Amino acid sequence: MGIKNLYKLIEENVPDSISEHKIGHYKNKIVVLDASMIIYQFVIAIRSTGSDLKNNEGKMTTHIIGVINKALMMLKNGLTPVFVFDGKPPESKYETLKGRKDKKDKILKNLAINEYENELDRIKDFKRSFTISKDNIEEVKEILTLFGIPMYEGESEADPYCAVISKLKNVYGVASEDMDLLTFGSPILLRNLSGTKLVKEINLNKVLKGLSLSYKQFVDLCILLGCDYSATIPKVGKKRALDMIKKYKTIEEMLNNETGLKIPEKFNYKIAREIFMYDYKIKSLKLTLKKPSYNKIKDIMINKYNISTTKVNDYIKKIKFAYGDSKEGGYFNKFVKNNC
C-alpha cells in the first residue's frame, strides 16, 4: 500500500521537492529496485489482455519477461540496476497480509466459477488474483544471476533494505511506486522509471525541510496517513495529520492533548515507528555488474521458457550492446571495466 496520500501531501505542500527528468539524466547511476514490485507491475499490465504469457507447458513466464525488459531498459540507458528481494514480513503486517489473502481467495473462487457478466469484470479479478510464488522468485534470481546483475535479499521486506542500499556510496536512489521508501529513509525516490515517461524524483531532505519536520516527525506523519503496520485514526486525513504533527511534534503528545479522537484498538504506532526507523544492516553486497553468461541465457530462455529464437537473439544483442560486448555497443564498456 505504501503511505496513503503521501505523494499528494508532498505535491501540495513541497512541490519543489519533486523534479522531473528524462531517463538519460540517470546515466552511469546505480539504482535500487524492489524485485517484487517490478514483477507485480508487469504481470498486472500483461493480465490486462486477459491472459498470462506462458511456455509450452502452460507455465507462466510473464514475470521473467517483465524483469528482463526492465533490466535491459535500464542497461540500455546506462543505469546499473540492483534488485532487492523480500525476506520475512514483520508480524505487525500479518493482519494486513491476511486481509489481502482473504480477498484474493474470494477472487480465485469467483474466477473458478467464472460467471461474470462481462469480460472486463473477469479481467479485473484476474489482475487482482496474482500472488508471487517462491518458484517465481527463484526463476527471476536465476535470470538476473546469468545477466550478471547485483541482487540482495534481506531478513525482512525489501523496502527497508532498498532504503539502506540507497544510502551507500555511489548509489543514486530507489526506483519504486511505493512512497514508504521515503518513510524508511531513502534519500531519493524515483517514480515512473521507464524509457518513455518522465521520471518523477522526490528528494527526502527537501521534503523534510519544506515541511519543517525532523525525520522522526515525518515517520509519525506517515503512520497517521496510513501504512501497512498499523490501523489509522478515523477522520484524520492528510491535512489534519500534518497540522497535528506540526503542533504536537509526536504521536504521543497528540494522543495526550488532542480531544475527540477515536483511537482504534490496532493503532500500533509504536511498532510501526520501530519498523520504519530500525537500524537495518546490509551483510554483503557488491554493486558491480558481472560478465553475462550468454550461452546459458540463450539455453534457458529457449528451452525452459520457450521464448522464440528470434526474440532471444534480440535479447542477447541488447545485452551485448549494453555491456559493450558488441562492435556497436559501449554503454557500459568503460563503466564495467572501472567497476568490476
Phi, psi and chi 1 to 4 in degrees:
 res  aa     phi    psi   chi1   chi2   chi3   chi4
   1 MET       -  -32.7 -178.2 -178.1   77.0      -
   2 GLY    78.3 -139.1      -      -      -      -
   3 ILE  -120.7  120.5  -54.8  -63.7      -      -
   4 LYS   -62.3  125.1 -174.2  178.1 -179.6 -179.0
   5 ASN    64.3   13.7  -71.4  -34.9      -      -
   6 LEU   -66.0  -41.9  178.5   57.0      -      -
   7 TYR   -62.3  -42.8 -176.3   81.1      -      -
   8 LYS   -61.9  -41.2  -71.0 -177.8  179.5  179.0
   9 LEU   -61.6  -44.7 -176.4  148.1      -      -
  10 ILE   -66.3  -43.7  -67.2  172.5      -      -
  11 GLU   -60.9  -38.3 -169.4  176.3   37.2      -
  12 GLU   -78.6  -35.0  -68.3  171.5    2.2      -
  13 ASN  -104.3  -27.7  -66.7  -84.9      -      -
  14 VAL  -137.0   62.0 -156.2      -      -      -
  15 PRO   -61.1  -26.5   21.7  -33.0      -      -
  16 ASP   -69.2  -13.4  -69.3  -14.7      -      -
  17 SER   -81.9   -8.7   66.6      -      -      -
  18 ILE  -110.1  126.1  -56.0  172.8      -      -
  19 SER  -127.7  159.6   57.1      -      -      -
  20 GLU  -121.5  137.4  -66.7 -174.0  -26.4      -
  21 HIS  -142.9  153.4  -55.2  -78.7      -      -
  22 LYS   -75.5  159.9  -67.6 -177.9  178.4  179.2
  23 ILE   -58.0  -31.5 -170.5   72.6      -      -
  24 GLY   -63.1  -19.5      -      -      -      -
  25 HIS   -61.9  -23.4  177.9   77.4      -      -
  26 TYR  -104.3   15.8  -56.9   99.8      -      -
  27 LYS   -59.2  138.0 -173.0  173.8 -177.6  179.0
  28 ASN    68.5   17.8  -65.4  -28.7      -      -
  29 LYS  -103.3  148.0  -61.0  -71.1 -167.4  -63.5
  30 ILE   -95.2  125.9  -61.0  173.7      -      -
  31 VAL  -126.9  134.3  175.4      -      -      -
  32 VAL   -93.3  141.5 -172.2      -      -      -
  33 LEU  -132.1  146.3  -56.2  100.0      -      -
  34 ASP   -83.1  111.7  179.4  -20.9      -      -
  35 ALA   -58.9  -42.7      -      -      -      -
  36 SER   -62.0  -38.1  -65.2      -      -      -
  37 MET   -62.2  -42.3  174.8   67.5   70.1      -
  38 ILE   -63.3  -44.0  -58.1  -57.3      -      -
  39 ILE   -61.5  -49.0  -66.6  170.6      -      -
  40 TYR   -59.0  -45.9  -90.4  113.0      -      -
  41 GLN   -58.8  -45.3  -73.8  176.5  -27.7      -
  42 PHE   -73.2  -41.7 -160.8   79.9      -      -
  43 VAL   -60.9  -45.8  169.7      -      -      -
  44 ILE   -64.6  -39.1  -68.9  171.7      -      -
  45 ALA   -61.8  -45.1      -      -      -      -
  46 ILE   -68.6  -36.8  -68.5  -63.1      -      -
  47 ARG   -67.4  -12.5  -74.7 -167.3  170.0 -168.3
  48 SER   -63.0  -20.6  -64.4      -      -      -
  49 THR   -80.3  -12.5   65.6      -      -      -
  50 GLY   103.0   -2.9      -      -      -      -
  51 SER  -153.0  168.7   60.4      -      -      -
  52 ASP   -95.7  163.4  -70.3  -46.8      -      -
  53 LEU   -82.1  133.9  -59.5  176.7      -      -
  54 LYS  -136.6  157.9  -62.0  179.2  179.9  179.2
  55 ASN   -87.6 -174.2   64.5    6.9      -      -
  56 ASN   -64.8  -20.5  -66.7  -19.2      -      -
  57 GLU   -92.7    3.8  -62.1  174.1   -6.1      -
  58 GLY    84.0   10.8      -      -      -      -
  59 LYS   -87.6  135.0 -170.6  174.6 -178.5  179.6
  60 MET   -62.5  135.3 -171.3 -177.7   79.0      -
  61 THR  -123.4    5.3   59.4      -      -      -
  62 THR   -55.4  -43.1  -45.9      -      -      -
  63 HIS   -63.7  -35.5   54.9  -58.7      -      -
  64 ILE   -67.0  -49.3  -61.8  -63.1      -      -
  65 ILE   -61.9  -39.4  -55.4  -59.3      -      -
  66 GLY   -61.4  -48.2      -      -      -      -
  67 VAL   -66.9  -40.3  169.0      -      -      -
  68 ILE   -60.3  -47.0  -70.7  173.2      -      -
  69 ASN   -62.4  -40.9  -74.3  -14.9      -      -
  70 LYS   -65.4  -45.2 -170.0   71.4  171.7 -174.8
  71 ALA   -63.2  -44.8      -      -      -      -
  72 LEU   -66.8  -36.4  -74.1  178.5      -      -
  73 MET   -61.0  -43.0 -178.6  -79.9  -66.8      -
  74 MET   -69.5  -45.3  -66.2 -179.9   69.1      -
  75 LEU   -61.1  -42.3  -68.2  170.7      -      -
  76 LYS   -58.9  -36.1  176.4 -176.1  176.5 -178.2
  77 ASN   -93.3    9.7  -72.7  -75.9      -      -
  78 GLY    87.0   14.9      -      -      -      -
  79 LEU  -100.2  144.7  -71.5   73.7      -      -
  80 THR   -98.5  114.4  -61.4      -      -      -
  81 PRO   -84.1  144.7   28.5  -29.5      -      -
  82 VAL  -125.6  113.7  178.3      -      -      -
  83 PHE   -92.2  128.1  -74.9   83.5      -      -
  84 VAL  -112.7  131.5 -179.7      -      -      -
  85 PHE  -107.7  151.6  -68.5   85.9      -      -
  86 ASP   -69.3  142.9  -72.9  -44.8      -      -
  87 GLY  -101.9 -142.4      -      -      -      -
  88 LYS   -83.9  130.8 -174.5  178.5  179.9 -179.3
  89 PRO   -71.4  153.1   26.1  -34.1      -      -
  90 PRO   -67.6  153.4   23.0  -32.5      -      -
  91 GLU   -59.0  -32.5  -71.1 -174.8   10.8      -
  92 SER   -66.1  -14.1   57.6      -      -      -
  93 LYS   -95.0   -6.3 -165.7  173.6  178.9  177.4
  94 TYR   -58.6  -37.9  -75.2  176.7      -      -
  95 GLU   -63.5  -42.4 -166.7   71.8   23.9      -
  96 THR   -63.9  -44.6  -61.2      -      -      -
  97 LEU   -66.5  -37.4  -65.5  175.4      -      -
  98 LYS   -63.8  -41.2 -176.0 -179.2 -177.9  -59.0
  99 GLY   -61.8  -41.5      -      -      -      -
 100 ARG   -65.5  -40.5  -68.6  175.8 -175.2  173.8
 101 LYS   -65.0  -42.3 -175.6  179.3 -177.9  -56.8
 102 ASP   -60.2  -41.9  -70.1  -16.7      -      -
 103 LYS   -64.5  -41.9  -72.4 -179.9 -178.5  179.0
 104 LYS   -67.9  -35.2  -74.7 -173.1  178.3 -179.8
 105 ASP   -62.1  -41.1  -74.2  -15.4      -      -
 106 LYS   -64.9  -40.3  -68.7 -179.9 -179.2  178.3
 107 ILE   -64.4  -42.3  -69.9  170.4      -      -
 108 LEU   -63.3  -36.0  -71.5  170.3      -      -
 109 LYS   -65.3  -41.4  -72.3 -179.1 -179.5  178.9
 110 ASN   -63.5  -39.4  -69.7  -23.0      -      -
 111 LEU   -66.6  -37.1  -72.5  168.4      -      -
 112 ALA   -67.2  -39.9      -      -      -      -
 113 ILE   -70.7  -39.1  -63.4  170.4      -      -
 114 ASN    54.3   55.6 -163.3   17.7      -      -
 115 GLU  -114.6   40.7  -66.5 -179.7  -10.3      -
 116 TYR   -74.1  144.8  -64.5   95.5      -      -
 117 GLU   -73.4  -28.7  -66.9 -175.6    0.7      -
 118 ASN  -147.5  163.2   59.8   69.2      -      -
 119 GLU   -67.6  -32.1  179.1   64.5    2.9      -
 120 LEU   -63.0  -38.1  -69.7  178.3      -      -
 121 ASP   -66.9  -38.6  -72.6  -20.0      -      -
 122 ARG   -65.3  -43.8 -173.1 -165.1   71.3   80.6
 123 ILE   -63.3  -37.8  -69.7  175.1      -      -
 124 LYS   -59.7  -46.1 -176.6  178.1  178.9 -179.3
 125 ASP   -69.1  -36.6  -88.8   -1.1      -      -
 126 PHE   -60.4  -41.9 -176.5   50.8      -      -
 127 LYS   -65.6  -39.9  -69.6  164.0   64.9  176.2
 128 ARG   -78.4  -10.8  -66.7  161.2   58.2 -163.8
 129 SER   -86.2   -8.8   68.5      -      -      -
 130 PHE   -71.8  134.5  176.0   65.5      -      -
 131 THR  -132.0  130.3  -60.8      -      -      -
 132 ILE   -70.7  129.4  -61.5  175.9      -      -
 133 SER   -97.9  166.6   68.8      -      -      -
 134 LYS   -62.0  -37.1  -70.2 -177.4  179.3  179.6
 135 ASP   -62.7  -40.9  -73.9  -16.1      -      -
 136 ASN   -56.9  -46.2  -65.8  154.5      -      -
 137 ILE   -64.5  -45.7  -65.4  -61.9      -      -
 138 GLU   -64.1  -36.9  -67.8  -53.0  -46.7      -
 139 GLU   -66.4  -39.6  -72.3  162.1   -7.4      -
 140 VAL   -66.8  -41.7  167.1      -      -      -
 141 LYS   -61.2  -40.1  -74.0 -179.5  178.7  179.1
 142 GLU   -60.7  -45.4  179.4 -177.6   41.9      -
 143 ILE   -65.8  -44.2  -72.5  -67.2      -      -
 144 LEU   -63.9  -36.2  -68.9  176.2      -      -
 145 THR   -62.7  -43.7  -61.5      -      -      -
 146 LEU   -66.4  -31.4  -64.0  179.2      -      -
 147 PHE   -73.1  -19.1  -89.4   46.7      -      -
 148 GLY    82.1   21.0      -      -      -      -
 149 ILE   -92.4  132.8  -67.8  173.5      -      -
 150 PRO   -65.1  144.4   18.6  -29.2      -      -
 151 MET  -137.2  162.1  -62.0  177.6  -69.6      -
 152 TYR  -152.0  141.7 -171.4   81.8      -      -
 153 GLU  -128.3  119.2 -179.7  176.5  -17.0      -
 154 GLY   -90.5 -175.8      -      -      -      -
 155 GLU   -83.1  -19.5  -64.2  177.5   -2.6      -
 156 SER  -120.5 -156.2 -175.4      -      -      -
 157 GLU   -66.6  166.1  -66.7 -178.4  -65.4      -
 158 ALA   -70.2  -36.1      -      -      -      -
 159 ASP   -52.8  -52.3  -74.6   -4.1      -      -
 160 PRO   -63.2  -32.8   19.7  -31.9      -      -
 161 TYR   -75.0  -32.8  -70.7   96.5      -      -
 162 CYS   -58.7  -44.1  -75.7      -      -      -
 163 ALA   -64.6  -43.0      -      -      -      -
 164 VAL   -64.0  -45.7  172.1      -      -      -
 165 ILE   -62.9  -35.3  -65.1  170.4      -      -
 166 SER   -66.1  -17.4   73.4      -      -      -
 167 LYS   -88.3   -7.5  -61.8  175.1 -172.9  177.5
 168 LEU   -71.1  156.0  -62.4  177.3      -      -
 169 LYS   -60.1  138.3 -175.3  179.7  178.6 -178.8
 170 ASN    79.6   -8.4  -62.2  -32.1      -      -
 171 VAL   -90.5  132.6  178.2      -      -      -
 172 TYR   -84.2  -47.4 -171.0   82.2      -      -
 173 GLY   178.9 -169.2      -      -      -      -
 174 VAL  -112.2  135.3  179.6      -      -      -
 175 ALA  -100.8  114.4      -      -      -      -
 176 SER  -163.9  156.9  176.7      -      -      -
 177 GLU   -92.6  -11.4  -57.8  -51.0  -53.9      -
 178 ASP   -80.9  120.9  -83.5   -2.8      -      -
 179 MET   -73.0  -14.8  -67.8  -64.0  -68.3      -
 180 ASP   -70.0   -7.2   61.4    2.3      -      -
 181 LEU   -61.9  -33.5  -94.5  -57.2      -      -
 182 LEU   -68.6  -39.0  -66.2  174.5      -      -
 183 THR   -64.3  -33.9  -38.0      -      -      -
 184 PHE   -77.8   -4.9  -81.2  109.8      -      -
 185 GLY   102.0   13.3      -      -      -      -
 186 SER   -65.7  123.8  177.7      -      -      -
 187 PRO   -64.1  -35.6  -21.3   33.9      -      -
 188 ILE  -130.6  127.7  -62.0  -67.8      -      -
 189 LEU  -117.2  127.6  175.5   60.3      -      -
 190 LEU  -109.0  123.3  -54.6  175.8      -      -
 191 ARG  -112.7  153.0  -53.9 -174.3   86.4 -163.4
 192 ASN    61.9   37.8  -59.7  -30.0      -      -
 193 LEU   -74.0  103.3 -175.8   68.7      -      -
 194 SER  -150.1  174.2   72.6      -      -      -
 195 GLY   -83.8   -4.7      -      -      -      -
 196 THR  -119.9  -35.7   55.7      -      -      -
 197 LYS   -89.9  161.2  -60.5  177.7 -177.7  178.3
 198 LEU   -74.2  135.2  -75.1  175.1      -      -
 199 VAL   -81.7  131.1 -179.3      -      -      -
 200 LYS   -94.4  116.2  -69.5 -175.3 -179.6  -67.2
 201 GLU  -104.8  127.1  177.5  176.7  -39.8      -
 202 ILE  -113.9  126.0  -52.8  172.4      -      -
 203 ASN  -101.6  114.5 -174.6  -59.9      -      -
 204 LEU   -62.0  -42.7  177.3   58.2      -      -
 205 ASN   -59.9  -39.0  -74.0  -25.8      -      -
 206 LYS   -69.2  -34.5  -69.9 -177.6  179.1 -179.5
 207 VAL   -62.9  -48.8  170.7      -      -      -
 208 LEU   -63.0  -43.2  -62.0  178.9      -      -
 209 LYS   -65.7  -43.5 -175.3  176.6  179.5 -179.6
 210 GLY   -67.3  -33.1      -      -      -      -
 211 LEU   -87.6   -8.3  -65.8  176.6      -      -
 212 SER    57.9   45.7  -61.0      -      -      -
 213 LEU  -123.1  148.7  -62.2  177.4      -      -
 214 SER   -77.9  167.9   67.6      -      -      -
 215 TYR   -61.0  -41.5  170.4   59.6      -      -
 216 LYS   -63.5  -40.4 -175.6  175.6  180.0 -179.9
 217 GLN   -65.5  -36.7  -69.4  165.8   -6.7      -
 218 PHE   -63.4  -41.0  175.9   72.6      -      -
 219 VAL   -61.2  -44.3  169.9      -      -      -
 220 ASP   -61.9  -38.8  -84.0   11.0      -      -
 221 LEU   -59.9  -45.2  168.3   63.5      -      -
 222 CYS   -63.6  -36.5  -68.5      -      -      -
 223 ILE   -64.9  -41.0  -65.6  168.7      -      -
 224 LEU   -66.3  -35.6  -70.2  179.9      -      -
 225 LEU   -65.9  -37.6  -68.7  174.1      -      -
 226 GLY   129.0  119.5      -      -      -      -
 227 CYS  -134.8 -178.9   66.2      -      -      -
 228 ASP   -79.2   -9.4  -73.6  -19.1      -      -
 229 TYR  -108.3    1.9  -47.1  110.4      -      -
 230 SER  -157.9  152.0  171.2      -      -      -
 231 ALA   -71.4  165.7      -      -      -      -
 232 THR  -109.2  163.1   53.2      -      -      -
 233 ILE   -88.7  126.4  -58.4  173.6      -      -
 234 PRO   -56.0  143.2  -23.9   34.1      -      -
 235 LYS    64.5   23.9  -63.8 -177.0 -179.9 -179.5
 236 VAL  -113.9   95.0  175.3      -      -      -
 237 GLY   -89.7 -169.5      -      -      -      -
 238 LYS   -66.1  -37.6   63.3 -179.2 -171.9  -63.1
 239 LYS   -69.8  -45.6 -175.6 -179.2 -175.2  -55.8
 240 ARG   -67.5  -37.8 -168.9  178.3 -178.3 -171.7
 241 ALA   -61.2  -45.4      -      -      -      -
 242 LEU   -65.8  -43.7  179.3   58.9      -      -
 243 ASP   -60.5  -41.7  -70.3  -16.9      -      -
 244 MET   -70.8  -39.2  -70.8 -165.8  -63.5      -
 245 ILE   -67.4  -38.0  -71.9  -61.1      -      -
 246 LYS   -66.1  -34.3  -77.4 -169.0  170.7 -174.1
 247 LYS   -77.8  -46.1 -179.4  178.7  179.9  179.6
 248 TYR  -101.9  -15.4  -63.0  113.7      -      -
 249 LYS    75.4  -35.2  -51.7  -55.8 -179.9 -174.7
 250 THR  -136.0  159.6   66.6      -      -      -
 251 ILE   -65.6  -36.5  -69.4  176.8      -      -
 252 GLU   -57.8  -48.0  -77.8   86.0   -8.6      -
 253 GLU   -65.0  -36.3  -74.7  -62.0  -51.9      -
 254 MET   -62.4  -45.7  179.6 -160.0   75.0      -
 255 LEU   -65.1  -33.0  -65.7  176.1      -      -
 256 ASN   -77.1  -24.9  -71.0  -25.8      -      -
 257 ASN  -119.8  -24.3  -65.6  -78.5      -      -
 258 GLU   -84.4  125.2 -172.5   74.0   12.0      -
 259 THR   -94.9  157.8   59.3      -      -      -
 260 GLY    84.8    4.4      -      -      -      -
 261 LEU   -85.0  135.4  -65.8  175.2      -      -
 262 LYS  -101.3   99.6  -65.7 -177.2  178.8 -179.9
 263 ILE   -84.3  118.5  -50.4  -57.9      -      -
 264 PRO   -69.6  154.9   22.5  -30.7      -      -
 265 GLU   -58.6  -36.2 -178.6 -178.1  -12.2      -
 266 LYS   -99.5   33.0  -65.6 -179.4  179.9  178.4
 267 PHE   -81.2   79.8 -177.6   54.2      -      -
 268 ASN   -90.6   59.4  -56.8  -42.8      -      -
 269 TYR   -65.8  -32.7   71.7   92.5      -      -
 270 LYS   -67.5  -40.4  -69.4 -176.4  179.1  179.5
 271 ILE   -65.6  -44.3  -66.0  174.4      -      -
 272 ALA   -61.2  -43.9      -      -      -      -
 273 ARG   -61.7  -42.3 -177.8 -166.1  -71.8  154.4
 274 GLU   -63.0  -39.8 -177.9  179.8  -10.8      -
 275 ILE   -64.5  -45.3  -69.5  170.7      -      -
 276 PHE   -67.3  -34.7  -76.3  125.9      -      -
 277 MET  -104.5    5.9  -59.2 -170.1   70.5      -
 278 TYR   -62.1  146.6 -176.9   77.7      -      -
 279 ASP   -85.1   80.2 -173.1   17.1      -      -
 280 TYR   -70.5  139.2  -64.2   88.8      -      -
 281 LYS  -113.0  141.3  -59.5  -66.6 -174.1 -178.1
 282 ILE   -97.9  119.8  -61.9  -66.5      -      -
 283 LYS   -74.1  -55.7  -67.4 -179.1  179.1  179.8
 284 SER  -157.9  127.4  178.2      -      -      -
 285 LEU  -155.4  126.3  172.9   64.6      -      -
 286 LYS  -103.9  123.8  -69.0 -174.6  178.2 -179.7
 287 LEU   -94.2   30.2  -65.0  171.1      -      -
 288 THR  -117.2  150.6   51.6      -      -      -
 289 LEU   -75.6  145.8  -63.3  163.9      -      -
 290 LYS  -110.6  165.2  -63.9  179.6 -179.0  179.4
 291 LYS   -64.5  126.1 -167.3   74.8  170.8  179.2
 292 PRO   -66.5  150.4  -20.1   33.0      -      -
 293 SER   -97.1   83.7  -58.6      -      -      -
 294 TYR   -59.0  -44.7  -63.7  114.5      -      -
 295 ASN   -64.7  -40.7  -69.6  -26.0      -      -
 296 LYS   -69.3  -37.6  -70.0 -177.3  178.8  179.2
 297 ILE   -59.4  -47.0  -69.1  172.4      -      -
 298 LYS   -63.5  -42.9 -166.8  168.8 -175.1  177.0
 299 ASP   -63.2  -47.4  177.4   61.0      -      -
 300 ILE   -67.8  -43.0  -75.0  177.8      -      -
 301 MET   -63.0  -40.4  -75.5 -172.7  179.0      -
 302 ILE   -79.9  -49.8  -67.4  174.0      -      -
 303 ASN   -85.6  -30.5  -63.3  -42.6      -      -
 304 LYS   -94.2  -42.7 -176.4  174.9 -179.2  178.8
 305 TYR  -105.6   -1.0  -61.0  115.3      -      -
 306 ASN    55.3   34.9  -54.8  132.8      -      -
 307 ILE   -77.7  140.0  -58.1  170.8      -      -
 308 SER   -59.4  147.6   70.5      -      -      -
 309 THR   -57.9  -39.4  -57.5      -      -      -
 310 THR   -61.2  -45.0  -58.7      -      -      -
 311 LYS   -66.4  -41.0 -173.3   66.9  175.7  176.7
 312 VAL   -64.5  -43.8  171.4      -      -      -
 313 ASN   -60.3  -36.0  -74.0  -23.8      -      -
 314 ASP   -65.6  -42.7 -178.3   55.2      -      -
 315 TYR   -59.7  -47.6  -80.8  139.8      -      -
 316 ILE   -60.1  -41.9  -63.6  -64.3      -      -
 317 LYS   -60.9  -42.4 -176.2  177.9  179.5 -179.7
 318 LYS   -67.2  -38.9  -71.7  178.6  179.3  178.2
 319 ILE   -64.4  -46.3  -62.0  168.4      -      -
 320 LYS   -62.5  -38.4  -73.0 -175.5  175.7 -179.1
 321 PHE   -64.2  -43.8 -173.5   79.3      -      -
 322 ALA   -65.7  -37.0      -      -      -      -
 323 TYR   -88.0    0.8  -81.0   83.9      -      -
 324 GLY    75.0   24.7      -      -      -      -
 325 ASP   -98.8   11.4  -72.4  -21.2      -      -
 326 SER  -122.5  165.1   66.6      -      -      -
 327 LYS   -62.8  -35.0  -68.3 -179.5 -179.9  179.6
 328 GLU   -85.4  -21.7  -59.3   86.3    1.9      -
 329 GLY   -76.2  179.8      -      -      -      -
 330 GLY   154.9    6.4      -      -      -      -
 331 TYR   -54.4  -43.5  -78.1  110.7      -      -
 332 PHE  -111.4    2.8  -90.5   82.0      -      -
 333 ASN   -54.0  -51.9 -164.2   28.3      -      -
 334 LYS   -72.7  -39.9 -177.8  177.5  179.0 -179.6
 335 PHE   -62.8  -47.0 -174.1   81.4      -      -
 336 VAL   -63.5  -43.6  173.8      -      -      -
 337 LYS   -61.8  -35.0  -74.4 -178.4  179.0  179.1
 338 ASN   -82.6  -16.3  -68.6  -20.3      -      -
 339 ASN  -118.2  -15.1  -69.9  -84.3      -      -
 340 CYS   -93.8      -  -69.8      -      -      -
